[in-house]
Protein backbone atom coordinates (compact mmCIF):
# COMPACT_ATOMS: atom_id res chain seq x y z
CA UNK A 1 0.00 0.00 0.00
CA UNK A 2 1.32 3.42 -0.98
CA UNK A 3 1.65 6.02 1.72
CA UNK A 4 1.14 9.74 1.47
CA UNK A 5 4.93 10.13 1.60
CA UNK A 6 5.23 7.78 -1.41
CA UNK A 7 2.65 9.82 -3.32
CA UNK A 8 4.46 13.06 -2.46
CA UNK A 9 7.78 11.60 -3.62
CA UNK A 10 6.20 10.43 -6.89
CA UNK A 11 4.70 13.90 -7.36
CA UNK A 12 8.05 15.67 -6.96
CA UNK A 13 9.99 13.16 -9.07
CA UNK A 14 7.57 13.36 -12.00
CA UNK A 15 7.06 17.11 -11.65
CA UNK A 16 10.86 17.51 -11.98
CA UNK A 17 10.58 16.44 -15.63
CA UNK A 18 11.21 19.64 -17.59
CA UNK A 19 8.19 18.89 -19.78
CA UNK A 20 6.03 19.24 -16.67
CA UNK A 21 7.36 22.68 -15.81
CA UNK A 22 7.48 24.09 -19.32
CA UNK A 23 3.97 22.90 -20.16
CA UNK A 24 2.65 24.57 -16.99
CA UNK A 25 4.04 27.90 -18.22
CA UNK A 26 1.20 27.91 -20.74
CA UNK A 27 -1.55 27.51 -18.13
CA UNK A 28 -1.97 31.18 -17.18
CA UNK A 29 -2.22 32.45 -20.78
CA UNK A 30 -4.71 29.69 -21.61
CA UNK A 31 -6.71 30.41 -18.47
CA UNK A 32 -6.78 34.14 -19.21
CA UNK A 33 -7.92 33.43 -22.77
CA UNK A 34 -10.62 31.08 -21.49
CA UNK A 35 -11.92 33.64 -19.00
CA UNK A 36 -11.78 36.46 -21.56
CA UNK A 37 -13.69 34.41 -24.15
CA UNK A 38 -15.94 32.86 -21.48
CA UNK A 39 -14.97 29.37 -22.53
CA UNK A 40 -15.55 27.68 -19.21
CA UNK A 41 -14.74 24.16 -20.42
CA UNK A 42 -11.32 25.41 -21.46
CA UNK A 43 -10.87 27.10 -18.07
CA UNK A 44 -11.81 23.89 -16.27
CA UNK A 45 -9.47 21.92 -18.55
CA UNK A 46 -6.60 24.34 -17.75
CA UNK A 47 -7.17 23.95 -14.01
CA UNK A 48 -7.48 20.15 -14.35
CA UNK A 49 -4.27 20.06 -16.39
CA UNK A 50 -2.52 22.04 -13.66
CA UNK A 51 -3.58 19.49 -11.05
CA UNK A 52 -2.78 16.40 -13.15
CA UNK A 53 0.35 17.72 -14.85
CA UNK A 54 2.92 16.58 -12.27
CA UNK A 55 1.77 12.97 -12.71
CA UNK A 56 1.80 12.96 -16.53
CA UNK A 57 5.55 12.77 -17.05
CA UNK A 58 8.19 10.28 -16.04
CA UNK A 59 10.98 11.36 -13.68
CA UNK A 60 13.89 12.99 -15.50
CA UNK A 61 17.05 10.99 -16.05
CA UNK A 62 19.30 13.86 -14.94
CA UNK A 63 18.96 17.16 -13.16
CA UNK A 64 20.80 19.07 -15.88
CA UNK A 65 17.75 20.89 -17.25
CA UNK A 66 17.07 24.30 -15.75
CA UNK A 67 13.36 23.52 -15.31
CA UNK A 68 14.24 20.32 -13.44
CA UNK A 69 16.37 22.38 -11.08
CA UNK A 70 13.46 24.82 -10.69
CA UNK A 71 11.35 22.01 -9.24
CA UNK A 72 14.21 20.65 -7.14
CA UNK A 73 14.86 24.17 -5.85
CA UNK A 74 11.18 24.73 -5.01
CA UNK A 75 11.09 21.46 -3.08
CA UNK A 76 14.34 22.29 -1.30
CA UNK A 77 13.15 25.82 -0.49
CA UNK A 78 9.80 24.68 0.90
CA UNK A 79 11.57 22.12 3.09
CA UNK A 80 14.38 24.45 4.23
CA UNK A 81 12.67 27.83 4.49
CA UNK A 82 11.19 28.59 7.89
CA UNK A 83 9.43 31.63 6.51
CA UNK A 84 7.02 29.79 4.21
CA UNK A 85 6.37 30.73 0.60
CA UNK A 86 4.39 33.94 1.00
CA UNK A 87 6.21 36.04 3.58
CA UNK A 88 7.74 39.44 2.86
CA UNK A 89 11.37 38.27 2.74
CA UNK A 90 13.29 37.99 -0.50
CA UNK A 91 12.71 36.02 -2.72
CA UNK A 92 9.33 35.06 -1.26
CA UNK A 93 8.08 38.60 -1.75
CA UNK A 94 8.15 37.89 -5.50
CA UNK A 95 5.76 34.98 -4.93
CA UNK A 96 3.64 37.21 -2.71
CA UNK A 97 3.42 39.92 -5.40
CA UNK A 98 2.49 37.27 -7.96
CA UNK A 99 -0.84 36.62 -6.20
CA UNK A 100 -2.43 40.05 -6.82
CA UNK A 101 -0.90 40.23 -10.30
CA UNK A 102 -2.52 36.92 -11.24
CA UNK A 103 -5.78 37.89 -9.56
CA UNK A 104 -5.89 41.21 -11.39
CA UNK A 105 -5.13 39.46 -14.69
CA UNK A 106 -8.11 37.16 -14.17
CA UNK A 107 -10.39 40.06 -13.19
CA UNK A 108 -9.24 42.07 -16.22
CA UNK A 109 -9.90 39.07 -18.47
CA UNK A 110 -13.37 38.64 -16.96
CA UNK A 111 -14.08 42.33 -17.54
CA UNK A 112 -12.87 41.92 -21.14
CA UNK A 113 -9.91 44.27 -20.85
CA UNK A 114 -7.35 42.45 -22.99
CA UNK A 115 -4.45 44.90 -22.60
CA UNK A 116 -4.74 44.93 -18.81
CA UNK A 117 -5.19 41.16 -18.68
CA UNK A 118 -2.14 40.61 -20.88
CA UNK A 119 -0.01 43.12 -18.95
CA UNK A 120 -0.95 41.71 -15.55
CA UNK A 121 -0.51 38.15 -16.86
CA UNK A 122 2.94 39.05 -18.17
CA UNK A 123 3.81 40.68 -14.83
CA UNK A 124 2.67 37.54 -13.02
CA UNK A 125 4.78 35.32 -15.23
CA UNK A 126 7.78 37.65 -14.90
CA UNK A 127 7.49 37.55 -11.10
CA UNK A 128 7.23 33.76 -11.13
CA UNK A 129 10.28 33.34 -13.37
CA UNK A 130 12.23 35.83 -11.27
CA UNK A 131 11.24 33.92 -8.11
CA UNK A 132 12.18 30.48 -9.41
CA UNK A 133 15.41 31.78 -10.98
CA UNK A 134 16.42 33.08 -7.56
CA UNK A 135 15.54 29.73 -5.99
CA UNK A 136 17.64 27.90 -8.59
CA UNK A 137 20.55 30.25 -7.97
CA UNK A 138 20.37 29.51 -4.24
CA UNK A 139 19.85 25.80 -4.79
CA UNK A 140 22.81 25.55 -7.16
CA UNK A 141 25.01 27.39 -4.65
CA UNK A 142 24.05 24.88 -1.93
CA UNK A 143 24.34 21.69 -3.99
C-alpha positions as CSV (number, residue, x, y, z in Angstrom):
1,X,0.0,0.0,0.0
2,X,1.3,3.4,-1.0
3,X,1.6,6.0,1.7
4,X,1.1,9.7,1.5
5,X,4.9,10.1,1.6
6,X,5.2,7.8,-1.4
7,X,2.6,9.8,-3.3
8,X,4.5,13.1,-2.5
9,X,7.8,11.6,-3.6
10,X,6.2,10.4,-6.9
11,X,4.7,13.9,-7.4
12,X,8.1,15.7,-7.0
13,X,10.0,13.2,-9.1
14,X,7.6,13.4,-12.0
15,X,7.1,17.1,-11.6
16,X,10.9,17.5,-12.0
17,X,10.6,16.4,-15.6
18,X,11.2,19.6,-17.6
19,X,8.2,18.9,-19.8
20,X,6.0,19.2,-16.7
21,X,7.4,22.7,-15.8
22,X,7.5,24.1,-19.3
23,X,4.0,22.9,-20.2
24,X,2.7,24.6,-17.0
25,X,4.0,27.9,-18.2
26,X,1.2,27.9,-20.7
27,X,-1.5,27.5,-18.1
28,X,-2.0,31.2,-17.2
29,X,-2.2,32.5,-20.8
30,X,-4.7,29.7,-21.6
31,X,-6.7,30.4,-18.5
32,X,-6.8,34.1,-19.2
33,X,-7.9,33.4,-22.8
34,X,-10.6,31.1,-21.5
35,X,-11.9,33.6,-19.0
36,X,-11.8,36.5,-21.6
37,X,-13.7,34.4,-24.2
38,X,-15.9,32.9,-21.5
39,X,-15.0,29.4,-22.5
40,X,-15.6,27.7,-19.2
41,X,-14.7,24.2,-20.4
42,X,-11.3,25.4,-21.5
43,X,-10.9,27.1,-18.1
44,X,-11.8,23.9,-16.3
45,X,-9.5,21.9,-18.6
46,X,-6.6,24.3,-17.8
47,X,-7.2,23.9,-14.0
48,X,-7.5,20.2,-14.4
49,X,-4.3,20.1,-16.4
50,X,-2.5,22.0,-13.7
51,X,-3.6,19.5,-11.1
52,X,-2.8,16.4,-13.2
53,X,0.4,17.7,-14.8
54,X,2.9,16.6,-12.3
55,X,1.8,13.0,-12.7
56,X,1.8,13.0,-16.5
57,X,5.6,12.8,-17.0
58,X,8.2,10.3,-16.0
59,X,11.0,11.4,-13.7
60,X,13.9,13.0,-15.5
61,X,17.0,11.0,-16.1
62,X,19.3,13.9,-14.9
63,X,19.0,17.2,-13.2
64,X,20.8,19.1,-15.9
65,X,17.7,20.9,-17.3
66,X,17.1,24.3,-15.8
67,X,13.4,23.5,-15.3
68,X,14.2,20.3,-13.4
69,X,16.4,22.4,-11.1
70,X,13.5,24.8,-10.7
71,X,11.3,22.0,-9.2
72,X,14.2,20.6,-7.1
73,X,14.9,24.2,-5.8
74,X,11.2,24.7,-5.0
75,X,11.1,21.5,-3.1
76,X,14.3,22.3,-1.3
77,X,13.2,25.8,-0.5
78,X,9.8,24.7,0.9
79,X,11.6,22.1,3.1
80,X,14.4,24.4,4.2
81,X,12.7,27.8,4.5
82,X,11.2,28.6,7.9
83,X,9.4,31.6,6.5
84,X,7.0,29.8,4.2
85,X,6.4,30.7,0.6
86,X,4.4,33.9,1.0
87,X,6.2,36.0,3.6
88,X,7.7,39.4,2.9
89,X,11.4,38.3,2.7
90,X,13.3,38.0,-0.5
91,X,12.7,36.0,-2.7
92,X,9.3,35.1,-1.3
93,X,8.1,38.6,-1.8
94,X,8.1,37.9,-5.5
95,X,5.8,35.0,-4.9
96,X,3.6,37.2,-2.7
97,X,3.4,39.9,-5.4
98,X,2.5,37.3,-8.0
99,X,-0.8,36.6,-6.2
100,X,-2.4,40.1,-6.8
101,X,-0.9,40.2,-10.3
102,X,-2.5,36.9,-11.2
103,X,-5.8,37.9,-9.6
104,X,-5.9,41.2,-11.4
105,X,-5.1,39.5,-14.7
106,X,-8.1,37.2,-14.2
107,X,-10.4,40.1,-13.2
108,X,-9.2,42.1,-16.2
109,X,-9.9,39.1,-18.5
110,X,-13.4,38.6,-17.0
111,X,-14.1,42.3,-17.5
112,X,-12.9,41.9,-21.1
113,X,-9.9,44.3,-20.8
114,X,-7.3,42.5,-23.0
115,X,-4.4,44.9,-22.6
116,X,-4.7,44.9,-18.8
117,X,-5.2,41.2,-18.7
118,X,-2.1,40.6,-20.9
119,X,0.0,43.1,-18.9
120,X,-1.0,41.7,-15.5
121,X,-0.5,38.1,-16.9
122,X,2.9,39.1,-18.2
123,X,3.8,40.7,-14.8
124,X,2.7,37.5,-13.0
125,X,4.8,35.3,-15.2
126,X,7.8,37.6,-14.9
127,X,7.5,37.5,-11.1
128,X,7.2,33.8,-11.1
129,X,10.3,33.3,-13.4
130,X,12.2,35.8,-11.3
131,X,11.2,33.9,-8.1
132,X,12.2,30.5,-9.4
133,X,15.4,31.8,-11.0
134,X,16.4,33.1,-7.6
135,X,15.5,29.7,-6.0
136,X,17.6,27.9,-8.6
137,X,20.6,30.3,-8.0
138,X,20.4,29.5,-4.2
139,X,19.8,25.8,-4.8
140,X,22.8,25.6,-7.2
141,X,25.0,27.4,-4.6
142,X,24.0,24.9,-1.9
143,X,24.3,21.7,-4.0
